[in-house]
Amino acid sequence: MGGKTLTRADLAESVVQKIGLPRNESQELVELVIKVLSESLAEGEPVKLSSFGSFNIRQKGERVGRNPKTGQEVPITPRRVLVFRPSNIMKERINAGLGRRRAAE
């Protein structure tokens, strides 16, 4: 693996290079997209990005967990969690990349 994390700055730089927008407008565009995605998910709306995948909010109920150190039972409160499900196209891209990497080794 490359070990590099893709950041907002990396996304903005890609917009600059591929579309040619000025750097500050590219950063604003990336921030706006992330803001819209975040707000939609916070309101409980699913977000689907064609050829990439879908983000959903799943409600988890209260349950009993266990402290691994002490073994003591602890109640885990109900909460909402973010779930990502990649599209079939994304899965194919990931697996195709895995095959190329193995062939190079």
LUMKE-561934 format. One line per field, with one value per residue (C-alpha): x, y, z; residue in one letter. Coordinates in Angstrom, 2 decimals. Example, Ala and Ser with C-alpha at 12.3 -4.5 7.8 and 13.67 -1.06 7.14 Angstrom:
// residues 2
X <- (12.30, 13.67) .
Y <- (-4.50, -1.06) .
Z <- (7.80, 7.14) .
residuo <- (A, S) .
// end
This chain:
// residues 105
X <- (0.00, 1.05, 0.33, -0.74, -4.08, -6.15, -6.87, -9.14, -6.08, -5.32, -8.88, -8.71, -5.37, -6.89, -9.69, -7.09, -5.12, -7.99, -10.54, -8.35, -10.28, -8.28, -6.93, -9.21, -12.34, -11.29, -10.97, -14.39, -15.91, -14.46, -15.64, -19.14, -19.46, -18.32, -20.70, -23.71, -22.86, -22.40, -25.62, -27.66, -26.30, -26.83, -30.50, -30.71, -30.91, -29.02, -26.35, -25.67, -22.75, -23.01, -20.12, -18.74, -21.17, -23.78, -23.65, -26.47, -27.23, -28.04, -29.74, -28.16, -30.15, -29.01, -27.04, -24.80, -21.05, -18.14, -15.04, -12.23, -9.87, -12.15, -14.84, -17.50, -20.74, -21.40, -24.53, -23.90, -26.32, -28.36, -26.73, -26.64, -23.67, -22.48, -22.33, -20.66, -21.48, -19.33, -21.00, -20.32, -18.27, -16.08, -15.66, -14.53, -12.04, -10.60, -10.29, -8.79, -6.13, -5.40, -4.84, -2.43, -0.49, -0.10, 1.09, 3.77, 5.12) .
Y <- (0.00, 3.57, 4.58, 8.11, 9.46, 11.38, 14.80, 17.72, 19.54, 16.58, 16.64, 20.39, 20.02, 17.35, 19.77, 22.45, 20.12, 18.34, 21.14, 24.21, 26.09, 28.50, 26.93, 28.90, 28.03, 24.38, 24.36, 26.01, 23.42, 20.50, 22.05, 22.62, 19.02, 17.67, 20.05, 18.96, 15.27, 15.76, 17.74, 15.20, 12.32, 14.23, 14.61, 10.85, 11.00, 8.36, 9.62, 7.71, 8.50, 6.76, 4.35, 4.94, 3.75, 4.77, 6.18, 5.42, 5.98, 2.86, 2.97, 0.65, -0.30, -0.48, -3.59, -5.00, -4.94, -6.20, -4.35, -6.52, -5.63, -6.33, -8.52, -6.25, -5.87, -2.31, -0.99, 0.48, 3.30, 3.41, 5.42, 6.13, 4.94, 5.81, 2.88, 2.86, 0.32, 0.38, 0.03, -3.01, -0.81, 0.31, -3.28, -4.28, -1.39, -2.35, -6.01, -5.20, -3.09, -5.94, -8.30, -5.85, -5.36, -9.11, -9.55, -6.88, -8.70) .
Z <- (0.00, -0.58, 3.00, 2.01, 3.17, 0.64, 2.14, 1.28, -0.03, -2.33, -3.65, -4.25, -6.02, -8.30, -9.20, -9.99, -12.26, -14.00, -14.36, -14.14, -11.48, -9.34, -6.15, -3.78, -5.82, -5.89, -2.10, -1.75, -4.10, -2.12, 1.17, -0.25, -1.44, 1.93, 3.74, 1.66, 2.18, 5.93, 6.38, 4.43, 6.49, 9.75, 8.79, 8.26, 4.46, 2.47, 0.05, -3.17, -5.45, -8.79, -9.53, -6.01, -3.36, -0.84, 2.67, 5.08, 8.72, 10.71, 14.10, 16.65, 19.71, 23.30, 24.15, 26.80, 26.17, 28.20, 29.37, 27.95, 30.77, 33.74, 32.19, 33.73, 31.79, 30.61, 28.88, 25.43, 24.64, 21.44, 18.66, 14.96, 12.92, 9.43, 7.02, 3.59, 0.95, -2.21, -5.59, -7.75, -10.09, -7.19, -6.01, -9.52, -9.65, -6.27, -7.18, -10.60, -8.87, -6.49, -9.44, -11.13, -7.90, -7.36, -10.95, -10.40, -7.32) .
residuo <- (M, G, G, K, T, L, T, R, A, D, L, A, E, S, V, V, Q, K, I, G, L, P, R, N, E, S, Q, E, L, V, E, L, V, I, K, V, L, S, E, S, L, A, E, G, E, P, V, K, L, S, S, F, G, S, F, N, I, R, Q, K, G, E, R, V, G, R, N, P, K, T, G, Q, E, V, P, I, T, P, R, R, V, L, V, F, R, P, S, N, I, M, K, E, R, I, N, A, G, L, G, R, R, R, A, A, E) .
// end
